[in-house]
Amino acid sequence: MKFQILFFFLLLACMYPSLAQGSYENCCLKYVVGIKKQIKRNIVGYIKQETDGGCNIPAIVFRLKKSKTLCADPKQDWVKKLMQIIDNELTALRKE
């Protein structure tokens, strides 16, 4: 009986580091270079990905219709302009 308990605790001790390490976040791994006008019309919002946790690059994640996403470099001018356009549209909708 003592051996079984010891074996169980030893098994748990071995499994714990592998469980703690397995964070599977939905992170951007690379950026798109640019997007077409047609795709820009389908953007419904964006979120900012920070470099904390399991995500190792900063990114702007544009949310498209039908639950699709695009990852862009937040330092690029076209990304900043597109974020500003989306913010202005959302502000206008809130005022209505």
Backbone hydrogen bonds in HBPLUS format (Angstrom, degrees):
<---DONOR---> <-ACCEPTOR-->    atom                        ^
c    i                          cat <-CA-CA->   ^        H-A-AA   ^      H-
h    n   atom  resd res      DA  || num        DHA   H-A  angle D-A-AA Bond
n    s   type  num  typ     dist DA aas  dist angle  dist       angle   num
A0005-ILE N   A0001-MET O   3.18 MM   4  6.50 157.1  2.23 150.2 155.8     1
A0006-LEU N   A0002-LYS O   2.94 MM   4  6.14 163.9  1.97 150.5 155.3     2
A0007-PHE N   A0003-PHE O   2.83 MM   4  5.98 157.3  1.88 147.5 154.2     3
A0008-PHE N   A0004-GLN O   2.93 MM   4  6.09 153.5  2.00 142.3 149.4     4
A0009-PHE N   A0005-ILE O   3.01 MM   4  6.29 163.4  2.04 154.3 157.5     5
A0010-LEU N   A0006-LEU O   2.95 MM   4  6.11 153.7  2.02 146.8 154.7     6
A0011-LEU N   A0007-PHE O   2.91 MM   4  6.10 152.5  1.99 145.8 153.1     7
A0012-LEU N   A0008-PHE O   2.97 MM   4  6.27 158.3  2.02 149.0 154.7     8
A0013-ALA N   A0009-PHE O   2.93 MM   4  6.08 155.6  1.99 144.8 151.5     9
A0014-CYS N   A0010-LEU O   3.10 MM   4  6.31 144.2  2.23 141.0 149.7    10
A0015-MET N   A0011-LEU O   3.05 MM   4  6.28 146.2  2.17 145.3 154.6    11
A0016-TYR N   A0012-LEU O   3.04 MM   4  6.08 148.5  2.14 152.1 158.4    12
A0019-LEU N   A0015-MET O   3.12 MM   4  6.38 148.9  2.23 153.7 163.2    13
A0020-ALA N   A0016-TYR O   2.97 MM   4  6.16 159.7  2.01 159.2 164.6    14
A0021-GLN N   A0017-PRO O   3.12 MM   4  6.13 142.9  2.27 138.5 147.1    15
A0023-SER N   A0021-GLN O   2.94 MM   2  5.90 135.8  2.14 106.4  94.1    16
A0032-VAL N   A0071-CYS O   2.78 MM  39  6.06 150.5  1.87 161.8 165.3    17
A0040-LYS N   A0036-LYS O   3.05 MM   4  6.39 151.3  2.14 147.4 156.2    18
A0041-ARG N   A0037-LYS O   3.16 MM   4  6.49 143.1  2.31 147.2 155.1    19
A0042-ASN N   A0039-ILE O   2.97 MM   3  5.24 143.1  2.11 105.6 116.5    20
A0043-ILE N   A0040-LYS O   3.30 MM   3  5.48 167.3  2.32 107.4 110.8    21
A0065-LYS N   A0042-ASN O   3.05 MM  23  5.73 133.9  2.28 143.5 156.7    22
A0044-VAL N   A0063-ARG O   2.78 MM  19  5.74 167.0  1.80 157.9 162.5    23
A0063-ARG N   A0045-GLY O   2.76 MM  18  5.21 164.5  1.79 136.6 141.8    24
A0047-ILE N   A0061-VAL O   2.98 MM  14  5.27 146.4  2.09 133.4 143.7    25
A0061-VAL N   A0047-ILE O   2.84 MM  14  5.27 166.9  1.85 163.3 165.1    26
A0049-GLN N   A0059-ALA O   2.72 MM  10  4.98 176.4  1.72 158.7 158.2    27
A0059-ALA N   A0049-GLN O   3.11 MM  10  4.98 158.5  2.16 133.2 137.2    28
A0060-ILE N   A0072-ALA O   2.93 MM  12  5.18 161.5  1.97 147.3 152.9    29
A0072-ALA N   A0060-ILE O   2.89 MM  12  5.18 152.3  1.96 143.0 152.2    30
A0062-PHE N   A0070-LEU O   2.79 MM   8  5.13 149.2  1.88 161.4 160.9    31
A0070-LEU N   A0062-PHE O   2.97 MM   8  5.13 146.0  2.09 140.0 149.9    32
A0064-LEU N   A0068-LYS O   2.79 MM   4  5.08 175.9  1.79 153.3 151.9    33
A0076-GLN N   A0073-ASP O   3.18 MM   3  5.74 162.1  2.21 118.9 123.7    34
A0080-LYS N   A0076-GLN O   3.19 MM   4  6.55 159.0  2.24 149.4 154.7    35
A0081-LYS N   A0077-ASP O   2.95 MM   4  6.22 161.1  1.99 156.1 161.1    36
A0082-LEU N   A0078-TRP O   3.02 MM   4  6.08 157.3  2.08 138.0 144.3    37
A0083-MET N   A0079-VAL O   2.91 MM   4  6.12 155.1  1.98 149.3 156.2    38
A0084-GLN N   A0080-LYS O   3.03 MM   4  6.24 151.5  2.11 142.7 150.3    39
A0085-ILE N   A0081-LYS O   2.95 MM   4  6.25 153.7  2.02 148.7 155.8    40
A0086-ILE N   A0082-LEU O   3.01 MM   4  6.24 162.2  2.04 148.6 153.0    41
A0087-ASP N   A0083-MET O   2.90 MM   4  6.12 159.3  1.95 147.3 153.4    42
A0088-ASN N   A0084-GLN O   2.92 MM   4  6.11 157.2  1.97 147.5 153.4    43
A0089-GLU N   A0085-ILE O   2.98 MM   4  6.23 157.6  2.03 149.6 155.5    44
A0090-LEU N   A0086-ILE O   2.95 MM   4  6.17 160.4  1.99 151.9 157.1    45
A0091-THR N   A0087-ASP O   2.94 MM   4  6.12 150.9  2.03 145.0 153.1    46
A0092-ALA N   A0088-ASN O   2.95 MM   4  6.15 155.9  2.01 145.9 152.4    47
A0093-LEU N   A0089-GLU O   2.98 MM   4  6.23 151.1  2.07 144.9 152.6    48
A0094-ARG N   A0090-LEU O   3.08 MM   4  6.26 147.3  2.20 140.0 148.2    49
A0095-LYS N   A0091-THR O   3.16 MM   4  6.40 141.1  2.32 143.0 152.5    50
